[in-house]
Amino acid sequence: MQQTHMALLALCLCIAGCGKKEGLEPQDQAKAPSRPAVSDSKKDQPKPTPKKKTPQPKTEAKQEERILWIYEAGEHVDSSPAIGKDGTLVYVGCENGNLHAINANNGTLKWLFYTDSTITSTPAIGSDGTVYFGTGVWGEKIYAVDGKTGTKKWEYKTGKSELGVQSSPAIGKDGTVYVGSGDGKVYALDGKTGARKWMFRTRGGVYSSPAIGTDGTVYIGSDDNKVYALDGKKGGKKWEFETGDAILSSPAIGDDGTVYVG
C-alpha cells in the first residue's frame, strides 16, 4: 500500500505541473533573479589541525622511606613492642624466651631477660617503669621486671596449660595487674609484690587480653565462647555474654561504656 500511495502522489504532481505550463506564455513568466554565489566562510576555511598533546610525565607523590634501624632478635617475634614511659627503650618478647630491651634511638640492645618459655604476650608498662608480661608454652608464668636494669622483681606461676600465658597484662589505676591464662583463669596480682588478690575461673582457656573500664570493671573473653565483666576489686562476676565461638580478641570500650569484642 505504501508504494501505491507514493505512485499516485507522483502522478498528481505530474498532472498539475503539466497544466500550469500550458496556461502561461513565455513572456509572462517572470524570471527569478539569480542569487549571487556566496561562499561559506566556514566551509572554505581549512579545518585547523588538532594540536597533539605532549604526554606529561606522571608525578607520583612518593613518601620517602627511611629505616632507622633493624634489630635481630634471633627468633620469631609474635609479641607486640611496648615503649617505655620516657620513650628511650622498646620492650619486646621473642619466641626464644627472651625479653629484649632495645634503645629506641639506635636499635642496640640495652639488656636481655631470659625466661624458660616462649613469649607471645605483649609487655605492659607500669607507672614506675616496671615491665609486666607472661610466658607461653609450658611456661605459665607472669613476670615483673625492672624496666631500666632488666632485674626480675617477681614472678607468679599460673596453673598448668598447654599454651601458657598468651594474654597481655592490663594495669589498673591502683597498679593491680590483670591477666588471663591458658588454665582458664583470670588473675589479679599486686603490681609491687606479685601476690594474688583474686582469681576468676572460666570454662576455657583465657587468651584474650583484659580491658579495664573507667569504673574499674575488667572485661575479658574466654575459649568458653563468653565475654565476662568482672569486679576489678573483688573478682566477682557482674555479667557474662555468650557468643557463637571462642573469644581470642581483646575487648575495646567506647566513651559511653559500650564494650566491643570480636
Secondary structure, DSSP 4 states (H G I P E B T S, - for coil): -HHHHHHHHHHHHHHHHHHHHHT--GGGSPPPPPPPP---HHHHSPPPPPPPPPPPPP---PPPP--------SS---SPPEE-TTSSEEEEE-TTSEEEEEETTT--EEEEEE-SS---SPPEE-TTS-EEEE-TTTT-EEEEE-TTT--EEEEEE----SS---SPPEE-TTS-EEEE-TTSEEEEE-TTT--EEEEEE-SS---SPPEE-TTS-EEEE-TTSEEEEE-TTT--EEEEEE-SS---SPPEE-TTS-EE--
